[in-house]
Amino acid sequence: MSTQVNSDFLNAFINAEASTGGVAAVGVVSICELRGSTLSARFAADYLSPASPRYLRETFSLRSDPGKLFPWARSIFILAIPFTALPSVSGSIEAKDSSGAPSFPLLFPDGGKVCRKSQRENNSRNTRFVGRIAAYAARIDYHVFAKSILAELAEDLKSALGRDFRAVPAVDTQPLPERSLAVLAGLGTIGRNQALLVPGYGSGCFLCELVTDVIVETGGAQIPNDDGEAVRGMEKGGETDWCQGCGACVSNCPTGALSCDSRGGFAMERCRSHLTIERREPLSDSESELLGDWIFGCGECLNVCRDTRLPPPAGIDLRWLLEVSAGEVSRSIKGTAMEYAGVTQLRRNALIVLGNDSSKDALELVARFSRRTSSELLRETAARVLYRRP
């Protein structure tokens, strides 16, 4: 038998959870209230365009009705968690050797100014090439961290209700339109950079959900931001009040993936994060150039957004990445978001970054690696890089 709670209870519970350390905002939506055109219209506005990936268009009916995914569910709690809340990774990824210098893999947190070529030495075998990674990738994987936060939320709700209920955590693991749900729950609005904009946190949060069989009466429940003020009515005239007159994300996107048309155009095929993380095939020459010196993620469009606070990017030694065993790389990235990309993907990107460097030492490193690897993808990528050499 499902538990039912009213809006007064929800307001009190959400206020308490929103004040919990590590959480920027909490909201809830009733699945029953989402049925019909509400979520479909929101999802279409937030995700669909002629340039949208085919998988989004093909799964529209499933994504726009969470009841089809979870027939037993009655509500979805949505949390916005700041990336700055992610703990640093312990172990080899930040280890020091006996001299006090960082040991491999070598990370350089530097406020976003990691040089493409750094610390050149006379011996070309000691030349250090640095590939940039998004700040969150050098911390505990947000999927793992979010599950612990969701587990705490479930326990807190059980204690408040005085009874058990069914709950399933979702952190990029279910085809839920999480940004649309977050907007409907009142957490914020979606900006031109395609991220959820949370008052007081800007674009600096990731989302996670707890799907439950608790019947909720939202009744206009107010979801507080960090100042305790309700987040409502953030959209006006088709463009968010937040983004009106700004455009910083558009002008600072290094690959031209964003535009100012309508509420914000997005060319996913030009997005550096998409290319480095999601695209598993060999990249064309034009796509390779878009990577610059990045091997995982980007985040430039987030960093320039108002109120956003993100940890600085980091760098990883590409010679280490290509010359140590795959097992050592795998062990080093375990527990971080880079584990999702995997060793082969990171090495593909490293080869491309070295090709973008185009120096003699960089191309020699690519050539040596191509003679050792058994991966067809990596051999093809190396061949493309060497073919492009001046």
C-alpha positions in Angstrom: 0.0 0.0 0.0 1.4 3.4 -1.1 2.1 6.1 1.5 0.4 9.5 0.8 1.8 12.9 2.0 0.4 16.4 1.7 2.0 19.6 0.5 2.6 20.9 4.1 4.6 17.8 4.9 6.5 18.1 1.6 7.4 21.7 2.2 8.8 20.9 5.7 10.7 17.9 4.5 12.2 19.6 1.4 13.3 22.7 3.4 15.1 20.3 5.8 16.8 18.4 3.0 17.7 21.5 1.0 19.7 22.7 4.1 21.7 19.5 4.1 25.4 19.9 3.3 26.2 19.0 -0.3 22.7 19.6 -1.7 21.9 22.8 -3.6 18.2 22.2 -4.2 15.5 19.5 -3.8 12.2 19.2 -5.5 9.5 16.6 -6.2 7.0 15.9 -8.9 3.9 13.7 -9.0 4.0 11.2 -11.8 0.2 11.3 -12.0 0.4 15.0 -12.6 3.0 14.5 -15.3 0.8 12.4 -17.4 -0.8 14.0 -20.4 0.9 16.9 -22.1 2.8 18.5 -19.2 6.0 16.5 -19.4 5.7 15.8 -23.1 5.7 19.6 -23.9 8.4 20.3 -21.4 10.6 17.5 -22.7 10.1 18.5 -26.4 11.1 22.1 -25.5 14.1 21.1 -23.5 15.6 18.2 -25.6 14.1 18.0 -29.1 15.2 19.9 -32.2 15.9 18.9 -35.8 19.5 18.3 -34.7 18.7 16.2 -31.6 20.3 12.7 -31.4 18.2 10.0 -32.9 18.0 8.1 -29.7 16.1 11.0 -28.0 13.6 11.2 -30.8 13.1 7.5 -30.9 12.5 7.2 -27.1 10.3 10.3 -26.8 7.2 8.5 -25.7 9.1 6.5 -23.1 11.1 9.5 -21.7 8.0 11.8 -21.5 6.1 9.3 -19.3 8.1 8.0 -16.3 5.1 5.8 -15.5 6.0 3.6 -18.4 9.5 3.0 -17.0 8.2 2.6 -13.4 4.6 1.4 -13.4 4.6 1.2 -9.6 6.0 4.7 -9.0 4.0 7.7 -7.9 6.6 10.4 -7.4 10.1 11.5 -8.3 12.4 13.5 -6.0 15.0 15.5 -7.9 18.2 16.8 -6.3 20.7 19.3 -7.6 24.2 18.8 -6.2 27.1 21.2 -6.7 30.2 19.7 -8.4 32.2 21.4 -5.7 30.7 18.9 -3.2 32.4 16.0 -4.9 35.2 14.6 -2.7 38.7 14.4 -4.1 39.9 11.0 -5.1 42.4 9.3 -2.7 45.0 6.9 -3.8 47.3 6.8 -6.8 45.7 9.6 -8.8 46.9 12.1 -6.3 49.8 10.2 -4.7 53.2 11.7 -4.0 56.5 10.0 -4.6 59.4 10.1 -2.1 60.5 13.5 -3.4 57.1 15.0 -2.8 56.4 15.4 -6.5 53.1 14.0 -7.9 53.5 10.4 -9.2 51.7 9.1 -12.2 49.0 9.7 -13.3 50.1 13.3 -13.1 47.4 15.9 -12.5 47.8 19.6 -12.6 44.9 21.6 -11.0 45.7 25.0 -12.3 42.6 27.2 -12.6 42.0 26.2 -16.2 45.4 27.1 -17.7 47.0 23.8 -18.4 49.5 24.3 -21.2 49.2 22.0 -24.2 53.0 21.7 -24.2 54.8 22.1 -20.9 58.1 21.4 -19.1 60.1 20.6 -22.2 63.4 18.9 -21.5 66.5 18.2 -23.7 65.7 14.6 -24.0 62.6 14.1 -26.2 61.7 11.0 -24.3 61.2 13.2 -21.2 59.1 15.8 -23.0 55.9 16.2 -21.1 52.6 16.5 -23.0 49.5 17.4 -21.0 45.9 16.7 -21.9 43.2 18.5 -20.0 40.3 16.9 -18.2 37.2 18.4 -16.7 37.4 19.3 -13.0 34.8 16.7 -11.9 36.8 13.9 -13.5 39.6 14.3 -11.0 37.1 13.7 -8.1 35.0 10.9 -6.9 32.6 9.8 -9.7 29.4 11.8 -9.3 27.3 8.7 -10.0 28.7 7.0 -7.0 28.6 10.1 -4.8 25.0 10.8 -5.8 23.8 7.3 -4.9 25.0 7.8 -1.4 23.2 11.2 -1.2 20.0 9.5 -2.5 20.3 6.7 0.0 20.4 9.3 2.8 17.4 11.1 1.3 15.5 7.8 1.3 16.4 7.1 4.9 15.4 10.6 6.0 12.0 10.3 4.3 11.4 6.9 5.9 12.2 8.4 9.3 9.9 11.3 8.7 7.1 9.1 7.5 7.6 6.4 10.1 7.3 3.7 7.5 9.1 2.0 4.6 8.4 2.6 0.9 9.7 1.5 -2.4 12.5 3.6 -3.9 15.0 3.4 -6.8 17.9 5.8 -7.3 18.6 7.2 -10.8 21.8 8.8 -11.7 22.1 8.8 -15.5 21.1 5.2 -15.3 17.5 5.5 -16.5 16.0 7.3 -19.6 14.5 10.1 -17.4 14.4 13.7 -18.8 16.0 14.9 -15.6 16.4 18.6 -16.7 12.7 18.8 -17.6 11.8 17.2 -14.3 14.0 19.6 -12.5 12.3 22.6 -14.1 8.8 21.2 -13.4 9.9 20.6 -9.8 11.0 24.2 -9.5 14.7 23.7 -9.1 15.6 26.2 -11.8 15.5 26.6 -15.6 17.5 25.5 -18.6 20.0 28.0 -20.0 21.5 28.5 -23.4 24.4 26.3 -22.4 21.8 23.4 -22.0 22.5 23.1 -18.3 20.1 23.5 -15.4 20.6 27.0 -13.9 20.1 26.9 -10.1 19.8 30.2 -8.2 22.9 30.7 -6.2 24.8 28.0 -8.0 24.4 28.8 -11.7 25.4 25.9 -13.9 27.5 24.3 -11.3 25.3 21.3 -10.3 24.5 17.8 -11.5 21.1 16.1 -11.1 20.0 12.8 -9.6 16.6 11.4 -8.9 14.9 9.1 -6.4 11.8 7.3 -7.9 9.4 6.3 -5.2 5.9 4.9 -4.7 5.0 7.7 -2.2 1.9 9.6 -3.3 2.5 13.3 -3.1 0.3 16.3 -3.2 2.6 19.0 -4.5 0.0 21.7 -4.1 2.4 24.3 -5.3 5.0 23.3 -2.9 7.9 25.8 -2.8 11.3 24.5 -3.4 13.9 26.8 -1.7 17.2 27.8 -3.0 20.2 28.5 -0.9 18.7 31.8 0.3 15.5 30.1 1.3 13.5 31.8 -1.5 11.1 29.9 -3.7 12.3 29.1 -7.2 9.4 29.8 -9.5 8.6 31.7 -12.7 12.1 31.9 -14.0 11.1 31.8 -17.7 9.7 34.7 -19.6 8.9 35.2 -23.2 10.6 32.0 -24.4 14.0 33.0 -23.0 15.1 32.6 -19.5 15.3 35.7 -17.4 18.7 34.3 -16.3 20.1 34.3 -19.8 18.5 37.5 -21.1 21.1 39.9 -22.3 24.0 37.6 -21.5 25.3 35.1 -24.1 28.6 34.5 -22.3 28.3 30.7 -22.8 27.7 31.2 -26.5 30.7 33.6 -27.0 33.0 31.4 -24.9 32.2 28.0 -26.4 35.6 27.1 -28.0 34.0 24.9 -30.7 30.9 27.0 -31.7 28.5 24.4 -30.4 26.1 27.0 -28.9 24.1 29.7 -30.6 21.7 32.4 -29.6 18.7 31.4 -31.7 15.4 30.9 -29.8 16.1 29.7 -26.2 19.5 28.4 -27.2 20.7 26.3 -30.1 23.0 23.4 -29.5 25.0 21.5 -32.1 26.0 18.3 -30.2 28.2 17.1 -32.9 30.5 20.1 -32.2 30.5 19.7 -28.4 33.9 18.8 -27.0 32.4 16.9 -24.0 30.3 14.8 -26.4 33.2 14.1 -28.7 35.6 13.1 -25.9 33.2 11.1 -23.8 30.3 9.8 -25.9 31.6 9.4 -29.4 33.3 6.0 -29.5 34.1 5.9 -33.2 37.2 7.3 -34.9 37.0 11.1 -35.2 37.3 13.0 -38.5 40.0 15.6 -39.0 37.6 18.4 -38.4 36.3 16.7 -35.2 39.8 16.1 -34.0 40.7 19.7 -34.3 37.7 20.6 -32.0 39.3 18.6 -29.1 42.2 21.1 -28.8 44.2 19.7 -25.9 41.3 18.1 -24.0 41.0 14.4 -23.5 37.9 14.3 -21.2 35.1 16.8 -21.1 35.2 20.6 -21.3 32.9 22.9 -19.3 33.9 26.3 -20.7 30.2 27.1 -21.2 29.5 26.3 -17.5 32.4 28.2 -16.1 31.4 31.5 -17.5 27.7 31.2 -16.4 26.7 33.6 -13.6 27.0 32.3 -10.0 28.7 29.2 -11.2 31.6 27.8 -9.0 33.4 24.9 -10.4 36.7 23.3 -9.4 39.6 24.1 -11.8 40.3 21.7 -14.7 43.3 19.4 -14.4 45.9 17.9 -16.7 47.1 14.4 -17.2 50.5 13.3 -18.6 49.8 11.8 -22.0 53.1 10.0 -22.1 52.1 8.1 -19.0 48.7 7.5 -20.4 50.1 5.8 -23.5 53.2 4.1 -22.2 52.0 2.3 -19.0 49.9 -0.8 -19.1 46.2 -0.6 -19.7 45.7 -2.2 -16.3 47.6 0.5 -14.5 45.5 3.2 -16.3 42.3 1.4 -15.4 43.3 1.1 -11.8 44.2 4.8 -11.6 40.9 6.1 -13.0 38.8 3.7 -11.1 36.2 5.5 -9.0 36.3 8.6 -11.2 34.1 9.7 -14.1 36.9 8.8 -16.5 36.2 5.2 -15.8 33.0 5.6 -17.9 35.1 6.7 -20.9 37.5 3.8 -20.3 41.2 3.4 -21.2 40.7 3.0 -25.0 38.7 6.2 -25.3 41.1 8.2 -23.2 44.0 6.9 -25.3 42.2 7.7 -28.5 41.7 11.3 -27.3 45.4 11.5 -26.2 46.5 10.5 -29.7 44.4 13.2 -31.2 45.7 15.8 -28.7 49.2 14.9 -29.6 48.3 15.2 -33.3 46.9 18.7 -32.6 50.3 19.5 -30.9 51.9 18.3 -34.2 55.5 18.7 -32.9 58.1 16.1 -33.8 58.3 14.7 -30.3 54.5 14.3 -30.1 54.3 12.5 -33.4 57.1 10.2 -32.5 55.2 9.3 -29.3 52.1 8.5 -31.5 54.2 6.4 -33.9 55.7 4.3 -31.0 52.4 3.7 -29.5 50.8 2.7 -32.8 53.4 -0.1 -33.2 52.5 -1.5 -29.8 48.8 -1.3 -29.6 46.4 -4.2 -30.6 43.4 -1.9 -30.7 42.0 -1.4 -34.1 40.4 1.9 -33.1 43.7 3.2 -31.7 45.7 2.0 -34.7 43.3 3.8 -37.0 43.4 7.0 -34.9 47.2 6.9 -34.8 47.3 6.4 -38.6 45.0 9.4 -39.1 47.2 11.6 -36.8 50.4 10.6 -38.6 48.8 11.1 -42.0 48.0 14.6 -41.0 51.5 15.4 -40.0 53.1 18.4 -41.7 
